Amino acid sequence: MRQGMRLPSPALVIAALALFVAMGGTVYAAKKARVDGRAVKVKSLPGNRLKPGSVPANRLKPGLRAALTGPSGQITGAEINELSLGQVPDAAHAEAADTAQNAVEAETALNAVNAANAETVNGHSAGCLPGTQPYAGACWQSSSSETALAAPAAAASCAAQGGTLPEALQLAGFAQQPGVILDKEDEWSGDITNMTGPDEYAVVTVSASAVVGFKVSSGTRKYRCVIPLLS
């Protein structure tokens, strides 16, 4: 006679069902339960497992905050490792500005040296050309012109050379310099005393003996030009 499969007893079925319910409830409880600080064992978590800003200052070990911040109660540069900080954005601009300032100062210093050497000033040659000599901050022609001209033509001739007719009193002072001799017939200056008619006016002249007078502009006189130091 064939023996059939034996069914589990009711007691076994009830025990298995109870075990399944118990295990499922434990998993559900673990999912729903939340762990707070009271459930964490003291000193069981290292500092690198804490969320930044999650620990208030009043939870720190007594004396630790004072050791970090110093007597002022604030963190200063002495407590910060500067190697851990990146460059502050404005510091990059400040560094560039400092470089720019140094460039300006360097250019100024170079110009000062060049001015002292009387060779170049801001890219221009400085000094007196041959046939001229320094006086009153400019280059004066050492001798008068070979040709006598009317005052307007003499002024135009100086302008073409990049200069002007001298002022009367400066010309009188220049005549006192060693080796300087003005033309015996007087020389034109750039000063005008008064008008006498259309295109006729009195121009101040200076004689070889530094006597100041005046002549009508239409007359002819020799002259010398004053050229700026820069050329």
C-alpha positions as CSV (number, residue, x, y, z in Angstrom):
1,M,0.0,0.0,0.0
2,R,1.5,3.4,-1.1
3,Q,2.0,6.0,1.7
4,G,1.1,9.7,0.7
5,M,2.9,13.0,1.6
6,R,2.5,13.8,5.2
7,L,1.0,17.3,5.8
8,P,2.6,19.6,8.5
9,S,0.9,19.7,11.7
10,P,-1.2,22.8,12.7
11,A,1.3,23.6,15.4
12,L,4.2,23.8,12.9
13,V,2.2,26.0,10.6
14,I,1.4,28.5,13.4
15,A,5.1,28.5,14.6
16,A,6.4,29.3,11.1
17,L,3.8,32.1,10.6
18,A,4.8,33.6,13.9
19,L,8.5,33.6,13.0
20,F,7.8,35.3,9.6
21,V,5.7,38.0,11.2
22,A,8.4,38.6,13.9
23,M,11.2,38.9,11.3
24,G,9.2,41.3,9.1
25,G,8.3,43.5,12.0
26,T,12.0,43.8,13.0
27,V,12.9,45.0,9.5
28,Y,10.0,47.4,9.4
29,A,11.0,48.8,12.8
30,A,14.6,49.2,11.7
31,K,13.5,51.2,8.6
32,K,11.2,53.5,10.5
33,A,13.4,54.0,13.5
34,R,15.8,57.0,13.6
35,V,19.0,57.1,15.5
36,D,19.6,60.3,17.5
37,G,22.6,61.4,19.6
38,R,21.3,59.7,22.7
39,A,21.7,56.3,20.9
40,V,25.3,56.9,20.0
41,K,28.0,55.7,22.4
42,V,30.2,58.5,23.7
43,K,33.5,58.9,21.8
44,S,32.4,56.2,19.3
45,L,32.3,58.6,16.2
46,P,35.5,60.2,14.8
47,G,35.5,63.9,13.9
48,N,35.5,63.2,10.1
49,R,32.1,61.5,10.4
50,L,30.4,64.6,11.7
51,K,28.5,66.9,9.4
52,P,30.2,70.4,9.2
53,G,28.4,72.8,11.4
54,S,26.4,70.1,13.1
55,V,28.1,70.5,16.5
56,P,27.4,73.8,18.3
57,A,30.1,75.6,20.2
58,N,28.6,74.8,23.6
59,R,29.0,71.1,22.9
60,L,32.8,71.3,22.6
61,K,35.1,70.2,25.3
62,P,35.6,73.0,27.9
63,G,38.7,75.0,27.1
64,L,38.9,73.8,23.5
65,R,37.3,76.9,22.0
66,A,39.6,79.2,24.0
67,A,42.6,77.3,22.8
68,L,41.5,77.7,19.2
69,T,40.4,81.3,19.2
70,G,42.8,82.8,21.8
71,P,42.0,85.5,24.3
72,S,40.0,87.6,21.8
73,G,37.4,84.9,21.3
74,Q,38.0,85.0,17.5
75,I,40.0,82.8,15.2
76,T,43.0,84.8,13.9
77,G,45.6,84.1,11.3
78,A,47.8,82.4,13.8
79,E,45.3,79.6,14.2
80,I,44.8,79.1,10.4
81,N,47.1,77.2,8.2
82,E,47.4,79.6,5.2
83,L,48.3,76.7,2.9
84,S,44.8,75.4,3.3
85,L,43.3,78.6,1.9
86,G,43.0,79.4,-1.8
87,Q,43.8,82.9,-3.2
88,V,41.2,85.5,-2.3
89,P,39.6,86.9,-5.5
90,D,40.4,90.5,-4.7
91,A,44.0,89.5,-3.8
92,A,44.6,88.6,-7.4
93,H,43.5,92.1,-8.5
94,A,45.6,93.6,-5.8
95,E,48.6,91.7,-6.9
96,A,48.1,92.9,-10.5
97,A,47.6,96.4,-9.3
98,D,50.8,96.2,-7.3
99,T,52.6,95.1,-10.5
100,A,51.1,97.9,-12.4
101,Q,52.2,100.4,-9.7
102,N,55.7,99.1,-9.8
103,A,55.7,99.5,-13.6
104,V,54.7,103.1,-13.3
105,E,57.4,103.7,-10.7
106,A,59.9,102.0,-12.8
107,E,59.0,104.1,-15.8
108,T,59.2,107.2,-13.6
109,A,62.6,106.2,-12.3
110,L,63.9,105.5,-15.8
111,N,62.7,108.9,-17.0
112,A,64.4,110.5,-14.0
113,V,67.7,108.8,-14.8
114,N,67.4,109.8,-18.4
115,A,66.6,113.4,-17.5
116,A,69.7,113.5,-15.2
117,N,71.8,112.2,-18.1
118,A,70.2,114.7,-20.4
119,E,69.8,112.1,-23.1
120,T,66.2,111.2,-23.4
121,V,63.0,112.3,-21.6
122,N,59.8,110.2,-22.3
123,G,61.3,108.9,-25.5
124,H,62.4,112.3,-26.8
125,S,66.1,113.3,-27.1
126,A,67.1,115.9,-24.7
127,G,70.0,118.4,-24.9
128,C,71.2,121.2,-27.0
129,L,72.1,120.8,-30.6
130,P,75.4,122.0,-32.1
131,G,75.4,125.8,-32.5
132,T,73.2,126.3,-29.4
133,Q,73.9,126.5,-25.6
134,P,71.8,125.9,-22.6
135,Y,70.3,129.0,-20.8
136,A,67.1,129.5,-18.8
137,G,66.0,126.0,-19.3
138,A,66.3,126.0,-23.1
139,C,68.8,126.0,-25.9
140,W,69.8,129.4,-27.2
141,Q,71.6,129.8,-30.5
142,S,75.1,130.9,-29.8
143,S,75.3,133.5,-32.6
144,S,72.7,135.7,-34.4
145,S,71.3,135.0,-37.8
146,E,73.4,135.7,-40.9
147,T,70.5,137.6,-42.5
148,A,68.6,140.5,-41.1
149,L,64.8,140.1,-41.4
150,A,61.7,142.0,-40.4
151,A,60.2,140.9,-37.0
152,P,57.4,138.8,-38.4
153,A,59.8,137.0,-40.8
154,A,62.3,136.4,-37.9
155,A,59.5,134.9,-35.8
156,A,58.5,132.6,-38.6
157,S,62.1,131.5,-39.1
158,C,62.4,130.5,-35.4
159,A,59.1,128.7,-35.6
160,A,60.3,126.7,-38.6
161,Q,63.2,125.5,-36.4
162,G,60.9,124.5,-33.6
163,G,61.7,127.5,-31.4
164,T,60.7,131.2,-30.8
165,L,62.2,134.6,-30.5
166,P,63.5,135.2,-27.0
167,E,61.9,137.5,-24.5
168,A,63.6,140.9,-24.2
169,L,64.8,140.7,-20.6
170,Q,66.0,137.1,-21.1
171,L,67.9,138.2,-24.2
172,A,69.5,141.0,-22.2
173,G,70.5,138.5,-19.6
174,F,71.9,136.1,-22.2
175,A,74.1,138.9,-23.6
176,Q,75.9,138.9,-20.2
177,Q,77.0,135.3,-20.6
178,P,80.7,134.6,-21.3
179,G,81.4,134.5,-25.0
180,V,78.0,135.8,-26.0
181,I,78.0,138.8,-28.3
182,L,74.8,140.3,-29.7
183,D,74.7,142.0,-33.1
184,K,75.8,145.6,-33.0
185,E,72.6,146.7,-34.8
186,D,70.4,145.2,-32.0
187,E,68.5,142.0,-32.2
188,W,64.8,141.2,-32.3
189,S,63.0,139.9,-29.2
190,G,59.5,138.4,-29.1
191,D,58.1,141.4,-27.1
192,I,55.8,144.0,-28.6
193,T,55.4,147.4,-26.9
194,N,52.6,149.1,-28.9
195,M,50.8,149.4,-32.3
196,T,51.5,152.3,-34.6
197,G,49.2,151.3,-37.5
198,P,48.1,148.4,-39.7
199,D,50.9,145.8,-39.7
200,E,53.1,148.4,-37.9
201,Y,54.1,147.9,-34.3
202,A,57.1,148.4,-32.1
203,V,59.1,145.4,-31.2
204,V,61.6,145.4,-28.3
205,T,65.2,145.0,-29.3
206,V,68.4,144.4,-27.3
207,S,71.8,145.8,-28.3
208,A,75.2,144.2,-28.0
209,S,75.7,146.1,-24.7
210,A,72.4,144.7,-23.4
211,V,70.5,148.0,-23.9
212,V,66.8,147.5,-24.3
213,G,65.0,149.6,-27.0
214,F,62.4,149.1,-29.7
215,K,62.2,149.3,-33.5
216,V,59.3,149.3,-35.9
217,S,58.5,145.7,-36.9
218,S,58.9,146.4,-40.7
219,G,62.6,147.2,-40.2
220,T,65.1,144.5,-40.5
221,R,67.3,143.2,-37.7
222,K,69.2,140.1,-37.0
223,Y,67.9,137.6,-34.4
224,R,68.6,134.3,-32.6
225,C,66.1,131.6,-31.7
226,V,65.4,129.8,-28.5
227,I,64.9,126.0,-29.0
228,P,63.3,123.7,-26.4
229,L,65.5,121.1,-24.8
230,L,63.3,118.3,-26.3
231,S,63.7,117.6,-30.0
